[in-house]
Amino acid sequence: MGFSFDYLIQGFVTALSWQNLFWALFGCFIGTLVGVLPGIGPVSGIAILLPLTTVLPATSAIIMMAAIYYGAMYGGSTTAIVVNIPGEASSVPTAMDGYAMAKQGKAGPALAISAIGSFVAGTISVIALTFFAPMLAEIAVVFGPPEYFALMFMGLSLVISLSGRALLKGIISMALGLTAALVGQDPLTGATRLTFGSVTLTAGIDFIAIIVGLFAISEVMLNVEQRITSISEMDVKNWMPSWTDIKKCGWTMVRATGVGFFLGLLPGCAPSVTTFVAYDVEKRFSKHPEQFGHGAIEGVCAPEAANNATSTAGFVPLFSFGLPTAPSMAVLLGGLMMYGLQPGPMLFQQNPQFVWAVIASMYIGNVMLLVLNLPLIGVWARIVRIPFYILGPMIIFCALVGTYSLRFQIFDIMVMTFFGIVGYFMRKFGYPIAPMVLASVLAQMLETALGQSLLISQGSPLVFFTRPISAVFMALALLSIGRGIWQQIKAKAPEVVTEDAEY
């Protein structure tokens, strides 16, 4: 079933009822709160509230759960920018430039452009969802394991860009991330590896614990060593970006929305992947790529726009084929089935009032989130002025609570502490952290797709080059690697990582 103005208008009528407006606002508020708190994430937020939705009508319940999801995407940038704690892997690219801006006294503009970019991307993506959902959903079903491997391999090739001139150190950092992701069980055979007889390690290492350790704990250790008095000692005068900054980010929002939305249609291609891709794309388009990692406002805008575009795009395969593209979508799928709503092609025909009410609520939710987030910018931006002897313990406390809430295991806190020490020494010796994070996020998807592809082809690696879509992604990945190596050779300069380019 295609687009219908009548159903969309009816959807807005339903979404604008006082009951549904309340639950949308409640979901946006809870989602923003969940996003700000490191380690909790939208999956936990939706799962915790899922049993409470049984007393609500189906439309109100799904509107609330959807609002929690994209609200968490909005809120995740706050701690990444202000105190360098990415609560989700998708916030890591935001932290690279956002925290640098905060140290320069520009936390307000960074937070504001994050909210504005999220709003623009979310709105454009909902428009695409409205008009092209059934057609776009066809993209998701043509991707098999070879296409996924090629896509993830292309994502891994971004290590070249994220490493800057320290390519060898970036590759070592990537290898550490891949090794950390190998701990636990083989995703295809279930065989244990690198567990050293430990039952706890059988479940693997949660990458959120790795991220919080690498960023938050190592940052506190460095700040204590340098005896800083506060994150930024500059006067915070402007809470909003200048008109020049907004114009500079105009095309950034469009490009990042396109990257995030179209990659977000693919099951398994979560915001943690698309934000890195959008960041790299923007760095390549920029006239001043050397500013990325040092506080480029486009480096904040691009991942946040892609983040929210990906979140919205996930509803296309969910509604059209019942395919969850991310863990959060899987929980939403459970919520739909709990109400007897079977996602798929018939959902648009049998329950059009429900589908279009949820879609209409996304337009409203985006406006609500902008209204909720912009007034709080001044509050969040002032955090960088708090004396570090107060803020440092607060960061450690948030990191401990967020990490422990992952699986309620002391082991995760030990992992966080270990990688905090690793991150401290990596930054001391000029090893970029971002390649390690990217590798740990992509490793399991890459390995699973590789194993499945080789089973399909009976062990022949040519399967990645004989299928058109996978061949294109492989070619792009190889071109990216070749271009990066050529630039290293052309530079004819020794490896250098400046103090600010530590990510």
PAMIBA-588425 format. One record per residue (C-alpha): residue in one letter; chain; y, z, x. Coordinates in Angstrom, 2 decimals. Layout:
N
- rest:kette:y:z:x
- A:A:Y:Z:X
...
//
This chain:
503
- rest:kette:y:z:x
- M:A:0.00:0.00:0.00
- G:A:3.37:-1.01:1.43
- F:A:6.85:0.42:1.15
- S:A:8.34:1.11:-2.29
- F:A:11.94:2.20:-2.94
- D:A:10.87:3.76:-6.23
- Y:A:8.33:6.00:-4.55
- L:A:10.78:6.90:-1.76
- I:A:13.47:7.90:-4.28
- Q:A:10.90:9.92:-6.20
- G:A:9.86:11.51:-2.90
- F:A:13.45:12.60:-2.22
- V:A:13.68:14.06:-5.73
- T:A:10.55:16.11:-5.04
- A:A:11.58:17.12:-1.51
- L:A:15.05:18.19:-2.71
- S:A:13.67:20.68:-5.21
- W:A:14.71:24.23:-4.39
- Q:A:11.13:25.27:-3.70
- N:A:10.42:22.47:-1.23
- L:A:13.84:22.84:0.43
- F:A:13.10:26.50:1.04
- W:A:9.69:25.83:2.60
- A:A:11.10:23.01:4.73
- L:A:13.84:25.33:6.00
- F:A:11.32:28.11:6.58
- G:A:9.07:25.73:8.51
- C:A:11.99:24.47:10.62
- F:A:13.04:28.02:11.46
- I:A:9.50:29.17:12.35
- G:A:8.90:25.97:14.31
- T:A:12.09:26.42:16.33
- L:A:11.12:30.03:17.05
- V:A:7.60:28.97:18.07
- G:A:9.07:26.30:20.34
- V:A:11.40:28.76:22.06
- L:A:8.61:31.26:22.78
- P:A:6.60:29.96:25.78
- G:A:2.87:29.50:25.40
- I:A:2.57:29.72:21.62
- G:A:3.12:26.08:20.65
- P:A:2.95:24.28:17.30
- V:A:-0.85:24.41:17.10
- S:A:-0.91:28.20:17.07
- G:A:2.09:28.37:14.72
- I:A:0.51:26.08:12.14
- A:A:-2.95:27.66:12.49
- I:A:-1.58:31.18:12.00
- L:A:0.26:30.25:8.81
- L:A:-2.46:27.93:7.45
- P:A:-4.28:30.65:5.45
- L:A:-0.96:31.72:3.86
- T:A:-0.40:28.23:2.47
- T:A:-3.32:28.59:0.02
- V:A:-0.93:30.17:-2.49
- L:A:1.44:27.18:-2.31
- P:A:1.23:23.79:-3.98
- A:A:-0.16:21.10:-1.68
- T:A:3.18:19.30:-1.24
- S:A:5.10:22.46:-0.34
- A:A:2.38:23.60:2.07
- I:A:2.22:20.32:4.00
- I:A:6.03:20.03:4.05
- M:A:6.18:23.49:5.63
- M:A:3.44:22.79:8.19
- A:A:5.00:19.45:9.15
- A:A:8.37:21.20:9.57
- I:A:6.77:23.77:11.87
- Y:A:5.36:20.95:13.98
- Y:A:8.52:18.95:14.57
- G:A:10.61:22.14:14.62
- A:A:8.56:23.35:17.57
- M:A:9.27:20.04:19.29
- Y:A:13.01:20.75:18.90
- G:A:12.82:24.33:20.13
- G:A:10.61:23.71:23.16
- S:A:13.50:22.51:25.29
- T:A:15.53:25.73:25.06
- T:A:13.68:27.90:27.57
- A:A:12.95:24.86:29.75
- I:A:16.68:24.23:30.15
- V:A:18.01:27.77:30.26
- V:A:15.42:29.71:32.29
- N:A:13.06:26.99:33.60
- I:A:10.10:27.99:31.41
- P:A:8.54:24.89:29.82
- G:A:6.56:26.36:26.93
- E:A:4.66:23.08:26.56
- A:A:3.70:20.34:28.99
- S:A:6.01:18.01:27.06
- S:A:9.00:20.14:28.16
- V:A:8.32:19.76:31.89
- P:A:10.43:16.59:32.33
- T:A:13.24:18.28:30.38
- A:A:13.17:21.24:32.78
- M:A:13.53:19.00:35.83
- D:A:17.09:17.99:34.95
- G:A:17.92:20.52:32.23
- Y:A:17.54:23.56:34.47
- A:A:19.50:21.81:37.22
- M:A:22.31:21.30:34.69
- A:A:22.11:24.97:33.69
- K:A:22.54:26.05:37.32
- Q:A:25.65:23.83:37.42
- G:A:27.11:25.63:34.39
- K:A:26.22:22.78:32.02
- A:A:23.56:24.49:29.91
- G:A:25.58:23.85:26.74
- P:A:25.79:20.04:27.12
- A:A:22.11:19.94:28.13
- L:A:21.04:21.88:25.02
- A:A:23.35:19.83:22.81
- I:A:22.16:16.43:24.07
- S:A:18.61:17.68:23.64
- A:A:19.27:18.47:19.96
- I:A:21.22:15.25:19.36
- G:A:18.59:13.11:21.09
- S:A:15.86:14.81:19.08
- F:A:17.74:14.21:15.84
- V:A:18.40:10.52:16.56
- A:A:14.83:9.87:17.69
- G:A:13.37:11.82:14.79
- T:A:15.48:9.93:12.26
- I:A:14.73:6.48:13.71
- S:A:11.03:7.33:13.83
- V:A:10.97:8.50:10.22
- I:A:12.64:5.22:9.20
- A:A:9.88:3.32:11.05
- L:A:7.29:5.55:9.39
- T:A:8.84:4.81:5.99
- F:A:8.86:1.04:6.21
- F:A:5.98:0.16:8.54
- A:A:3.35:2.93:8.34
- P:A:0.35:0.85:7.16
- M:A:1.15:-2.01:9.55
- L:A:1.77:0.23:12.56
- A:A:-1.43:2.15:11.93
- E:A:-3.40:-0.97:12.82
- I:A:-2.31:-0.50:16.43
- A:A:-4.22:2.77:16.69
- V:A:-7.61:1.34:15.68
- V:A:-7.71:-1.45:18.31
- F:A:-7.69:1.05:21.18
- G:A:-11.08:1.86:22.64
- P:A:-12.05:3.90:25.72
- P:A:-11.13:1.12:28.22
- E:A:-7.64:0.87:26.73
- Y:A:-7.21:4.64:26.85
- F:A:-8.33:4.81:30.47
- A:A:-5.94:2.03:31.45
- L:A:-3.09:3.75:29.59
- M:A:-3.81:7.12:31.23
- F:A:-4.17:5.44:34.63
- M:A:-0.76:3.86:34.11
- G:A:0.55:7.34:33.28
- L:A:-0.94:8.71:36.48
- S:A:0.80:5.97:38.46
- L:A:4.10:7.70:37.55
- V:A:3.29:10.08:40.41
- I:A:4.87:7.45:42.68
- S:A:8.18:7.76:40.85
- L:A:8.03:11.54:40.44
- S:A:7.36:12.04:44.15
- G:A:10.59:10.38:45.30
- R:A:10.50:9.78:49.03
- A:A:7.85:12.47:49.58
- L:A:4.98:10.19:48.50
- L:A:2.24:11.80:50.59
- K:A:3.20:15.26:49.38
- G:A:3.29:13.94:45.81
- I:A:-0.26:12.60:46.17
- I:A:-1.43:15.96:47.54
- S:A:0.27:17.68:44.60
- M:A:-1.49:15.28:42.20
- A:A:-4.84:16.00:43.86
- L:A:-4.32:19.74:43.33
- G:A:-3.64:19.11:39.63
- L:A:-6.75:16.96:39.24
- T:A:-8.85:19.61:40.99
- A:A:-7.55:22.36:38.70
- A:A:-8.42:20.21:35.66
- L:A:-12.01:19.69:36.90
- V:A:-12.79:23.41:36.62
- G:A:-15.06:24.12:33.63
- Q:A:-17.40:21.76:31.81
- D:A:-17.87:18.03:32.13
- P:A:-16.40:16.57:28.89
- L:A:-19.34:14.16:28.48
- T:A:-22.42:16.00:29.78
- G:A:-21.34:19.62:29.36
- A:A:-22.43:20.44:32.92
- T:A:-20.42:23.20:34.60
- R:A:-18.50:22.51:37.80
- L:A:-16.31:24.50:40.20
- T:A:-17.02:27.67:38.22
- F:A:-18.71:29.51:41.13
- G:A:-20.97:31.31:38.68
- S:A:-18.07:32.68:36.61
- V:A:-18.56:32.61:32.83
- T:A:-14.80:32.85:32.32
- L:A:-14.18:29.69:34.32
- T:A:-16.63:27.76:32.14
- A:A:-13.91:27.38:29.52
- G:A:-11.65:25.79:32.13
- I:A:-8.07:26.55:33.13
- D:A:-5.40:26.23:30.46
- F:A:-2.63:23.96:31.72
- I:A:0.05:26.07:29.98
- A:A:-0.84:28.95:32.31
- I:A:-0.51:26.51:35.22
- I:A:2.88:25.25:34.03
- V:A:4.36:28.69:33.38
- G:A:3.21:29.87:36.79
- L:A:4.46:26.80:38.67
- F:A:7.88:26.89:37.04
- A:A:8.80:30.35:35.75
- I:A:7.06:32.66:38.23
- S:A:7.88:30.59:41.30
- E:A:11.52:30.33:40.16
- V:A:11.80:34.11:39.84
- M:A:10.24:34.57:43.29
- L:A:12.70:32.13:44.86
- N:A:15.68:33.71:43.10
- V:A:14.63:37.19:44.22
- E:A:14.23:35.92:47.78
- Q:A:17.70:34.33:47.69
- R:A:19.15:37.46:46.01
- I:A:21.07:35.48:43.41
- T:A:23.16:37.47:40.96
- S:A:22.69:35.08:38.00
- I:A:21.23:31.63:37.32
- S:A:24.74:30.18:37.21
- E:A:27.95:31.86:38.33
- M:A:30.11:29.00:37.04
- D:A:32.31:29.48:34.01
- V:A:30.69:28.00:30.92
- K:A:33.59:26.31:29.11
- N:A:32.14:23.36:27.21
- W:A:29.27:23.88:24.77
- M:A:29.06:20.21:23.81
- P:A:28.59:17.06:25.91
- S:A:31.62:14.87:26.47
- W:A:32.02:11.56:24.70
- T:A:31.22:9.87:28.03
- D:A:27.91:11.76:28.21
- I:A:27.02:10.75:24.66
- K:A:27.81:7.09:25.35
- K:A:25.76:7.29:28.54
- C:A:22.78:8.53:26.52
- G:A:23.11:6.00:23.67
- W:A:20.63:3.45:24.97
- T:A:18.57:6.24:26.48
- M:A:17.85:7.54:22.98
- V:A:16.84:4.08:21.77
- R:A:14.54:3.35:24.72
- A:A:12.94:6.81:24.66
- T:A:12.42:6.58:20.89
- G:A:10.64:3.25:21.32
- V:A:8.41:4.58:24.10
- G:A:7.62:7.82:22.28
- F:A:7.00:6.24:18.89
- F:A:4.72:3.38:19.92
- L:A:2.69:5.47:22.36
- G:A:2.58:8.25:19.77
- L:A:0.63:5.98:17.43
- L:A:-2.37:6.26:19.75
- P:A:-4.81:9.15:19.25
- G:A:-4.79:11.37:22.32
- C:A:-1.42:10.15:23.58
- A:A:0.41:13.43:22.99
- P:A:4.06:14.26:23.75
- S:A:2.90:15.72:27.07
- V:A:2.17:12.12:28.14
- T:A:4.96:10.17:26.46
- T:A:7.76:12.42:27.76
- F:A:6.76:11.66:31.36
- V:A:6.60:7.93:30.59
- A:A:10.03:7.98:28.89
- Y:A:11.51:9.92:31.81
- D:A:10.16:7.38:34.30
- V:A:11.35:4.43:32.19
- E:A:14.86:5.88:32.01
- K:A:14.90:6.55:35.74
- R:A:14.04:2.90:36.36
- F:A:16.77:1.68:33.98
- S:A:19.40:4.00:35.43
- K:A:22.07:2.67:37.77
- H:A:21.89:6.00:39.62
- P:A:18.19:6.98:39.79
- E:A:18.95:9.29:42.70
- Q:A:20.66:11.67:40.25
- F:A:17.41:12.33:38.38
- G:A:16.07:15.75:39.29
- H:A:19.58:16.88:40.21
- G:A:20.99:17.31:36.69
- A:A:21.16:13.83:35.15
- I:A:21.92:14.24:31.44
- E:A:19.79:11.14:30.68
- G:A:16.88:13.02:32.24
- V:A:17.23:15.63:29.50
- C:A:17.84:13.20:26.65
- A:A:14.95:10.81:27.37
- P:A:12.00:13.25:27.25
- E:A:13.41:15.12:24.25
- A:A:13.91:11.90:22.26
- A:A:10.42:10.70:23.19
- N:A:9.00:14.12:22.31
- N:A:10.24:13.98:18.72
- A:A:9.51:10.28:18.28
- T:A:5.89:10.93:19.30
- S:A:5.64:13.85:16.89
- T:A:6.76:11.68:13.97
- A:A:4.60:8.72:15.01
- G:A:1.52:10.92:14.79
- F:A:1.84:10.97:11.00
- V:A:1.22:7.19:10.84
- P:A:-2.47:7.20:11.86
- L:A:-2.94:10.60:10.20
- F:A:-1.87:9.37:6.75
- S:A:-3.17:5.82:7.07
- F:A:-6.59:6.40:8.68
- G:A:-7.11:10.16:8.92
- L:A:-6.88:9.96:12.73
- P:A:-5.24:13.03:14.33
- T:A:-3.37:12.01:17.49
- A:A:-2.93:15.57:18.79
- P:A:-4.34:19.08:18.21
- S:A:-1.41:19.87:15.90
- M:A:-2.28:16.84:13.80
- A:A:-5.91:17.98:13.66
- V:A:-4.76:21.28:12.14
- L:A:-2.61:19.37:9.65
- L:A:-5.65:17.23:8.82
- G:A:-7.53:20.43:8.04
- G:A:-4.68:21.49:5.76
- L:A:-4.81:18.18:3.89
- M:A:-8.56:18.41:3.39
- M:A:-8.23:22.02:2.30
- Y:A:-6.22:20.72:-0.67
- G:A:-8.72:17.96:-1.39
- L:A:-6.44:15.24:0.01
- Q:A:-8.45:12.71:1.99
- P:A:-6.21:10.89:4.50
- G:A:-6.81:7.19:4.75
- P:A:-5.82:3.90:3.13
- M:A:-6.41:5.32:-0.37
- L:A:-4.04:8.25:0.15
- F:A:-0.99:6.02:-0.43
- Q:A:-2.55:4.66:-3.63
- Q:A:-4.06:7.81:-5.10
- N:A:-1.39:10.35:-4.09
- P:A:1.85:8.39:-3.54
- Q:A:4.04:11.21:-4.88
- F:A:2.65:13.58:-2.23
- V:A:2.92:11.13:0.70
- W:A:6.48:10.03:-0.05
- A:A:7.63:13.61:-0.69
- V:A:6.39:14.61:2.78
- I:A:8.06:11.55:4.36
- A:A:11.33:12.28:2.53
- S:A:11.17:15.91:3.68
- M:A:11.19:14.69:7.29
- Y:A:14.64:13.15:6.82
- I:A:15.84:16.45:5.40
- G:A:14.05:18.49:8.08
- N:A:15.77:16.57:10.88
- V:A:19.17:17.41:9.43
- M:A:18.14:21.05:8.98
- L:A:17.03:21.30:12.59
- L:A:20.29:19.85:13.87
- V:A:22.25:22.32:11.74
- L:A:20.05:25.20:12.92
- N:A:20.17:24.31:16.62
- L:A:23.76:23.25:17.31
- P:A:25.41:26.57:16.32
- L:A:23.01:28.46:18.62
- I:A:23.92:26.45:21.71
- G:A:26.65:28.88:22.78
- V:A:24.23:31.81:22.47
- W:A:21.49:30.16:24.54
- A:A:23.93:28.81:27.13
- R:A:25.30:32.30:27.83
- I:A:21.87:33.42:29.01
- V:A:22.50:31.80:32.41
- R:A:25.33:34.31:32.96
- I:A:23.12:37.38:32.43
- P:A:22.72:39.35:35.71
- F:A:19.44:38.34:37.29
- Y:A:18.23:41.91:37.73
- I:A:18.09:41.97:33.91
- L:A:17.14:38.33:33.26
- G:A:14.38:38.19:35.90
- P:A:12.20:40.89:34.28
- M:A:12.86:39.29:30.86
- I:A:11.56:35.94:32.18
- I:A:8.46:37.63:33.61
- F:A:7.87:39.45:30.30
- C:A:8.17:36.23:28.26
- A:A:5.86:34.44:30.69
- L:A:3.26:37.24:30.42
- V:A:3.37:37.37:26.62
- G:A:3.33:33.59:26.24
- T:A:0.44:33.14:28.65
- Y:A:-1.63:36.00:27.22
- S:A:-1.18:34.59:23.70
- L:A:-3.00:31.39:24.71
- R:A:-6.49:32.89:24.53
- F:A:-5.78:36.64:24.69
- Q:A:-7.41:36.88:28.11
- I:A:-6.19:38.66:31.23
- F:A:-7.75:35.76:33.16
- D:A:-4.93:33.45:32.00
- I:A:-2.35:35.88:33.40
- M:A:-4.22:35.87:36.71
- V:A:-4.15:32.05:36.68
- M:A:-0.43:32.09:35.92
- T:A:0.21:34.49:38.81
- F:A:-1.91:32.44:41.23
- F:A:-0.13:29.21:40.39
- G:A:3.19:31.02:40.55
- I:A:2.45:31.80:44.20
- V:A:1.21:28.23:44.75
- G:A:4.41:26.88:43.18
- Y:A:6.53:29.15:45.36
- F:A:5.00:27.80:48.56
- M:A:5.05:24.21:47.28
- R:A:8.78:24.43:46.67
- K:A:9.37:26.19:49.99
- F:A:7.63:23.37:51.86
- G:A:9.02:20.49:49.81
- Y:A:5.98:19.56:47.69
- P:A:7.02:18.14:44.28
- I:A:5.55:20.05:41.34
- A:A:5.79:17.40:38.61
- P:A:2.88:15.25:39.93
- M:A:0.59:18.30:39.78
- V:A:1.57:19.00:36.17
- L:A:1.13:15.37:35.14
- A:A:-2.30:15.17:36.78
- S:A:-3.53:18.37:35.12
- V:A:-2.40:17.06:31.71
- L:A:-3.96:13.60:32.07
- A:A:-7.16:14.51:33.94
- Q:A:-9.50:15.31:31.06
- M:A:-8.41:12.34:28.91
- L:A:-8.67:10.06:31.94
- E:A:-12.15:11.30:32.84
- T:A:-13.46:11.13:29.29
- A:A:-12.18:7.58:28.76
- L:A:-13.61:6.52:32.16
- G:A:-17.07:7.87:31.34
- Q:A:-17.13:6.29:27.88
- S:A:-15.89:2.96:29.23
- L:A:-18.58:2.81:31.92
- L:A:-21.24:3.65:29.32
- I:A:-20.01:0.76:27.17
- S:A:-19.99:-1.68:30.11
- Q:A:-23.24:-0.32:31.60
- G:A:-21.42:0.77:34.74
- S:A:-19.24:-2.28:35.32
- P:A:-15.57:-1.53:36.15
- L:A:-14.65:-5.07:35.10
- V:A:-14.41:-3.81:31.54
- F:A:-10.87:-2.65:32.33
- F:A:-9.80:-6.16:33.29
- T:A:-11.68:-8.29:30.76
- R:A:-10.13:-6.70:27.66
- P:A:-6.55:-7.94:27.14
- I:A:-4.78:-4.66:26.32
- S:A:-6.47:-2.65:29.07
- A:A:-5.86:-5.48:31.54
- V:A:-2.13:-5.38:30.79
- F:A:-1.97:-1.60:31.32
- M:A:-3.99:-1.84:34.54
- A:A:-1.70:-4.59:35.81
- L:A:1.38:-2.48:35.03
- A:A:-0.17:0.51:36.79
- L:A:-1.03:-1.50:39.90
- L:A:2.45:-3.05:39.92
- S:A:4.01:0.42:39.67
- I:A:1.88:1.68:42.57
- G:A:2.60:-1.43:44.65
- R:A:6.34:-1.20:43.96
- G:A:6.41:2.46:44.95
- I:A:4.54:1.86:48.20
- W:A:6.78:-1.12:49.04
- Q:A:9.88:1.01:48.52
- Q:A:8.43:3.64:50.85
- I:A:7.82:1.02:53.54
- K:A:11.19:-0.62:52.96
- A:A:13.04:2.66:53.31
- K:A:11.63:3.17:56.83
- A:A:12.66:6.78:56.62
- P:A:10.73:10.03:57.06
- E:A:9.71:12.05:54.03
- V:A:12.58:14.12:52.73
- V:A:12.75:16.42:49.73
- T:A:16.19:17.90:49.21
- E:A:16.57:21.44:48.00
- D:A:17.40:20.39:44.44
- A:A:14.65:17.78:44.16
- E:A:11.95:20.42:44.21
- Y:A:10.26:19.27:41.02
//
